[in-house]
C-alpha cells in the first residue's frame, strides 16, 4: 500500500495528534524567539544608552542567521533526516537564546542572535515537512496551517509576556524564558518524536523500524508493506537544486520565494519597530508590545484558510488575503493620529489577513514539491523569505529615522502586500496553463 493511501484510510490518530502538538510547540517557540528583540528594544536602548540606528544590526542579526540557516541547514533534512535536523535546530536556537541573556554589549548580542537565527531558520521548515508527511491528503492544508499558527501565536505571547515580565525582571528575563522552554522541548522530542515514515522509505530504512511507527499510528492494523507513490530515489544536493529550478517547478519556486520575502517585510517591519514608535509617541510602555502582539496573533486565521485551501484554489485564497492586507496596512497610517481604537482595529485586521496568508505559504510549498525535494523546497522558500525580514526591519528603521509621516510609512509598507498578490496570481496562471497542456508538466506533484 502507498504510504499516503495508508494515512488517508486510517484518518487522524492519537499518535498524529502527538506529532502535531510537538510541531506546534516548535512553531510557537520559533515565533516567540524570533520576535523577542522587538519587544525588548525600548529597554535595550535605555539601559545601554544606544540609538535606534545602533539597534538595527541587533534586530537584523537573528533574521540574517535564520535566512542562512534555512538555506544551508534546512535542506540537509532531505539527506540526514527530518527529526535529526529538527532537534539540532531547536537546540541551537534555544541554547543561544539563553546565552544571549548574559550579553554585555552589542557585539556579543549580535553574534549570539545570529547563531540563534541559524537554528530558527532551519527548525520551522523541518517541522512543516515532518508534520505534512504524516497528514491525510484531504486535511493536510488545514492541519499544517493550524500547526503553523503556533508561530504568530508564539510571537503574540511574547509580546503579552514582555508587557508584564520586563517591568519587573528586566529584558534579560525574556531572553532566558524564550531559550529555556524550547530547550526542554528539545529533550522531550529527542526521546519521543518519530522520524518521517516517508523519509525512512526514501532511504530504504529497515522494515522493522517502519512497522514500529505504523503500529503507533494504528495499533490495530496488522503489519503491511508500505511504499512511496513516487520513485524511491534519493537525490544529491545538486540534483535537488536542479529539480527545484527545473521547468516543472521554476515559476512556482520564484513566485513562492518573492511572496514569502514580501510577507516577512511587512511582518517584521511592524513587529520589530512598533514598540519603539509607541514609546516615542508617548503612549504607555506596555501598549507597544501588546499591539504588536495583536498584529502577530492574527495568524490564527490560518486555520480557516487551511480549511478553505483543502477545498478551493489555494493560490487565489492567498491572493485575496494579501490584496486586503495592502488596503488595511495603507489605511493604518491615516488613522493613527486621531483614533487609537480604529488604529488598533486596523492593526488586528491587517495582522489577521497578512499572517493568514504568510502562514499558508509553507503548506502550499509542501504540497508543491515531491518527497525527495520537499524540505529543500520549503527551506529555501523560508530562507530566501527570511531576507525579507531583514529588509523589512532595516527599511522600517530608516523610514522611522527619516522623520516620515505615519501615513507615508504605512503606505510604503503596503507595497509588499501588492507584490504578494501578483506572485500568487502568476503562480496560479502558470498552473492553469499547465493543466490545459500548454506546458509539458503540471506544477503540482502527483501526491
Buried (B, 14 or more C-beta within 10 A) or exposed (E): EBBBEBBBEBEBBEBBEBBBEBBBBBBBBBBBBBBBBBBBBBBBBEEBEBEBEEBBBBBBBBBBBBBBBBBBBBBBBBBBBBBBBBBBBBBBBBBBBBBBBEBEEBEEBBBBBBBBBBBBBBBBBBBBBBBBBBBBBEBBBBBBBBBBBBBBBBBBBBBBBBBEBBEEEBBBBBBBBBBBBBBEBBBEBEEEBBBBBBBBBBBEBEEEEBBEBBBBBBEEEEEEEBEBBBEEEBBEEEBBBEBBEEEBBEBBBBBBBBBBBBBBBBBBBBBBBBBBBBBEEEBEBBBBBBBBBBBBBBBBBBBBBBBBBBEEBBBBBBBBBBBBBBBBBBBBBBBBEEEBEBBBBBBBBBBBBBBBBBBBBBBBBBBBBBBBBBBBBBBBBBBBBBBBBBBBBBBBBEBBEEEBEBBEBBBBBBBBBBBBBBBBBBBBEBBBBBEEEEBEEBBBBEB
